[in-house]
């Protein structure tokens, strides 16, 4: 048998030893399944690579791993159909539902890659709208902070101005201190009496409110620095918000941009629909082939081997249940 048949058995899960005993019709059926799987593998490998590169931002080796992950999922799904020996409507319906989901996801990722420049233009418009809304909101918050700072600064400046004027008018204040000294005086009767001699001392000292003025000056400087910082932040808010919006563009935002393009530009909508139908058809290619084609001798061999094995089991069980 050819390497293509060996590769097909590895891909689809068919038994190579059983296929060698079958006719050319079974090999043709295997080639059909292998070809259909290869088409899906190529499509979803590119889809997984583009998805990882555009939205996850992985390096090339990381994109290759994601691509292999997508390929593995596709192979496992298709094997559920290929290795099924019975043809049922429920199998067709379930696979059609999976095909619909995969076609939507695949066509969306592909179109977002192919419409990349158009999406970037639409995203630029969307970003400007977001920038305007966010800038307005954040500037409003900063204005409230600046108003509060300005109010506090004006109040403190007014209080400090009055204190400074009072200190200028009275730079020094008189500080009075009283000290008592005790002396013993000899009385006529020969006893001693203790007598207090108070003394009053007056000194000029700097006005104590000067310390309050200095503390208020430091507080005013701190408030002025905060006001300057918030003012500078307000002036650069638009550019900061724009950079933030550009850095946080995600899959859903680009999906909304693509939907805008598809819904407003008929040509883009037609192209998306055509690509969706193509993917949907390719996804259903294996299951339709499985449902429409006649049973090949490989399927008959699998069913026959199952019946033989079941008969052997029944005979073995009967001998065990009814020993001679």
C-alpha positions in Angstrom: 0.0 0.0 0.0 1.1 3.6 -0.7 2.4 6.1 1.9 -0.8 8.1 1.2 -2.9 5.3 2.5 -0.7 4.8 5.5 -1.0 8.6 6.2 -4.7 8.4 5.7 -5.1 5.6 8.2 -3.0 7.6 10.7 -5.1 10.7 10.1 -8.6 9.1 10.1 -8.1 6.4 12.6 -8.7 3.5 10.2 -7.0 0.2 10.8 -4.2 -0.3 8.3 -4.2 -4.1 8.7 -7.9 -4.3 8.0 -7.6 -1.9 5.0 -5.0 -4.1 3.4 -7.6 -6.9 3.1 -10.2 -4.6 1.5 -10.8 -3.7 -2.1 -9.8 -0.6 -4.0 -13.2 1.0 -3.2 -12.3 1.2 0.5 -9.0 2.9 -0.5 -10.8 5.4 -2.6 -13.1 6.1 0.3 -10.1 6.6 2.6 -8.6 9.0 0.0 -11.8 11.1 0.0 -11.8 11.4 3.8 -8.1 12.2 3.9 -8.4 14.9 1.2 -11.3 16.4 3.1 -9.4 16.4 6.4 -6.3 17.9 4.7 -8.4 20.8 3.4 -9.8 21.4 6.9 -6.4 21.1 8.5 -4.9 23.7 6.1 -7.8 26.1 6.7 -7.8 25.8 10.5 -4.0 25.8 10.8 -3.9 29.2 9.2 -6.9 30.3 11.2 -5.3 29.3 14.5 -2.0 30.9 13.5 -3.6 34.2 12.6 -5.8 34.2 15.7 -2.7 33.7 18.0 -0.7 36.2 16.1 -3.2 39.0 15.9 -5.1 38.7 19.2 -2.9 36.8 21.6 0.4 38.4 20.4 2.4 35.2 20.6 5.7 34.6 18.9 6.0 32.4 15.9 6.6 29.2 17.9 3.6 30.0 20.1 1.4 30.6 17.1 2.6 27.3 15.7 1.5 25.5 18.9 -1.9 27.2 18.8 -2.2 26.1 15.1 -1.4 22.5 16.1 -4.1 22.7 18.8 -6.7 23.8 16.3 -5.6 21.0 13.9 -6.0 18.4 16.7 -9.5 19.6 17.5 -10.5 19.4 13.8 -9.1 15.8 13.5 -10.8 14.6 16.7 -14.2 16.1 15.5 -13.9 14.5 12.1 -13.0 11.2 13.5 -16.3 11.1 15.3 -17.9 11.0 11.9 -15.4 8.9 10.0 -15.2 6.1 12.6 -19.0 5.9 13.0 -20.3 2.7 11.3 -24.1 3.6 11.6 -25.7 6.4 9.6 -28.1 8.3 11.7 -29.9 11.7 11.3 -28.9 12.7 14.8 -25.2 12.4 13.8 -25.8 14.6 10.8 -27.7 17.2 12.9 -25.1 17.3 15.6 -22.2 17.6 13.1 -24.2 20.3 11.2 -24.5 22.3 14.5 -20.8 22.0 15.1 -20.1 23.0 11.5 -22.2 26.1 11.9 -20.3 27.2 14.9 -16.9 26.4 13.3 -17.9 28.2 10.1 -18.9 31.3 12.0 -15.7 31.3 14.1 -13.4 30.5 11.1 -15.0 33.0 8.7 -14.9 35.7 11.4 -11.2 35.1 12.2 -10.3 34.9 8.5 -12.3 38.0 7.6 -10.8 40.0 10.5 -7.4 39.1 9.1 -8.2 39.9 5.5 -10.2 43.1 6.4 -7.3 44.1 8.7 -6.7 47.5 7.2 -10.4 48.3 7.0 -10.8 47.2 10.6 -7.9 49.4 11.6 -9.6 52.4 10.0 -12.9 51.7 11.6 -11.1 51.1 14.9 -9.4 54.5 14.6 -12.9 56.1 14.4 -14.1 54.0 17.3 -11.1 54.9 19.4 -11.6 58.6 18.8 -15.2 58.3 20.0 -13.9 56.4 23.1 -11.2 58.9 23.7 -13.7 61.8 23.6 -16.0 60.0 26.1 -13.3 58.9 28.5 -11.5 62.2 28.3 -14.6 64.2 29.1 -15.3 61.9 32.1 -11.8 62.0 33.5 -11.4 65.7 32.9 -14.6 66.2 34.9 -13.2 64.2 37.8 -9.9 66.3 37.7 -11.9 69.5 37.6 -13.7 68.5 40.7 -10.4 67.8 42.4 -8.9 71.1 41.2 -12.0 73.0 42.5 -11.6 71.3 45.9 -7.9 72.1 46.0 -8.4 75.7 44.9 -11.1 76.2 47.6 -8.8 74.8 50.3 -5.9 76.8 49.0 -7.9 80.1 49.0 -9.2 79.4 52.5 -5.7 78.6 53.9 -4.2 81.6 52.1 -6.7 83.9 53.5 -6.2 82.6 57.1 -2.5 82.7 56.7 -2.6 86.3 55.3 -4.5 87.5 58.4 -2.0 85.7 60.7 0.9 87.2 58.8 -0.6 90.7 59.1 -1.0 90.1 62.9 2.6 88.9 63.2 3.9 91.9 61.2 2.0 94.3 63.5 3.2 92.5 66.6 6.4 90.7 65.9 7.1 90.3 69.6 4.9 89.8 72.6 5.6 90.4 76.3 6.0 87.2 78.3 5.6 87.6 82.0 7.1 85.2 84.5 6.7 85.3 88.3 9.2 83.7 90.7 8.9 83.4 94.5 11.8 83.5 97.0 11.5 82.7 100.7 13.4 84.4 103.4 13.4 83.7 107.2 12.9 86.8 109.4 13.8 86.9 113.1 10.8 87.9 115.0 10.9 90.0 118.4 9.9 86.9 120.3 13.0 85.1 119.0 11.2 82.9 116.5 11.8 82.8 112.7 9.1 83.5 110.2 9.2 82.5 106.5 8.4 85.4 104.2 7.6 85.1 100.4 9.2 87.6 98.1 7.6 87.4 94.7 9.5 88.8 91.7 8.0 89.6 88.3 10.1 89.3 85.1 9.0 90.6 81.7 10.7 89.5 78.4 10.1 90.1 74.8 9.7 86.9 72.7 8.8 86.3 69.0 5.1 86.1 68.3 4.1 82.3 68.7 1.7 82.7 65.8 4.8 82.9 63.5 5.0 79.1 63.8 1.5 78.8 62.5 2.3 81.0 59.6 5.3 78.8 58.7 3.2 75.6 58.9 0.5 77.2 56.8 3.1 78.2 54.2 4.3 74.6 53.9 0.7 73.4 53.5 0.1 76.0 50.8 3.2 74.9 48.9 2.1 71.3 49.1 -1.4 72.2 47.8 0.1 74.3 45.0 2.3 71.3 43.9 -0.8 69.1 43.9 -2.7 71.7 41.9 0.1 71.9 39.3 0.3 68.1 39.1 -3.4 67.7 38.4 -3.3 70.6 35.9 -0.5 69.0 34.0 -2.4 65.7 34.1 -5.5 67.4 32.7 -3.5 68.9 29.8 -2.1 65.5 28.8 -5.2 63.5 29.5 -6.4 63.2 25.8 -3.1 61.7 24.6 -2.9 59.4 27.6 -6.4 58.1 27.0 -5.7 57.7 23.3 -2.6 55.6 24.0 -4.5 53.6 26.6 -7.3 52.8 24.1 -4.9 51.8 21.4 -3.0 49.5 23.7 -6.2 47.7 24.9 -7.9 46.8 21.6 -9.3 43.3 22.0 -11.0 40.7 19.9 -14.5 41.9 20.7 -13.8 45.5 19.8 -12.4 44.4 16.4 -15.4 42.1 16.0 -17.7 45.0 16.5 -15.7 47.0 14.0 -15.9 44.2 11.5 -19.7 43.9 12.1 -20.0 47.6 11.4 -18.1 47.2 8.1 -20.1 44.1 7.1 -23.5 45.7 8.0 -22.7 49.1 6.3 -20.8 48.0 3.2 -22.7 45.5 1.0 -19.6 44.2 -0.7 -18.0 43.2 2.6 -21.2 41.5 3.7 -21.4 39.5 0.5 -17.8 38.4 0.8 -18.3 37.3 4.4 -21.4 35.4 3.4 -19.6 33.6 0.6 -16.7 32.7 2.8 -19.1 31.5 5.5 -20.9 29.3 3.0 -17.6 27.9 1.8 -16.4 27.0 5.2 -19.8 25.6 6.1 -19.7 23.4 3.0 -16.2 22.2 3.8 -17.1 21.4 7.4 -20.0 19.3 6.2 -18.1 17.6 3.4 -17.1 14.6 5.4 -20.4 14.0 7.1 -22.4 14.4 3.8 -20.0 12.0 2.1 -20.5 9.5 5.0 -24.3 9.8 4.7 -24.5 9.7 0.9 -21.9 7.1 -0.1 -22.7 3.4 0.0 -21.1 1.3 2.6 -17.7 0.1 1.5 -16.2 -3.2 2.3 -14.0 -1.7 5.1 -17.2 -0.7 7.0 -18.6 -4.2 6.3 -15.3 -5.8 7.6 -15.5 -3.7 10.8 -19.1 -4.7 11.4 -18.4 -8.3 10.5 -15.5 -8.4 12.9 -17.7 -7.0 15.6 -20.4 -9.6 15.0 -17.8 -12.4 15.1 -16.4 -11.1 18.3 -19.8 -10.8 19.9 -20.7 -14.4 18.9 -17.4 -15.6 20.4 -18.2 -13.7 23.6 -21.7 -15.2 23.8 -20.4 -18.7 23.3 -17.7 -18.2 26.0 -20.3 -16.8 28.4 -22.6 -19.8 27.7 -19.8 -22.3 28.4 -18.9 -20.5 31.6 -22.6 -20.4 32.7 -23.3 -24.1 31.8 -20.1 -26.1 32.4 -20.2 -29.8 31.3 
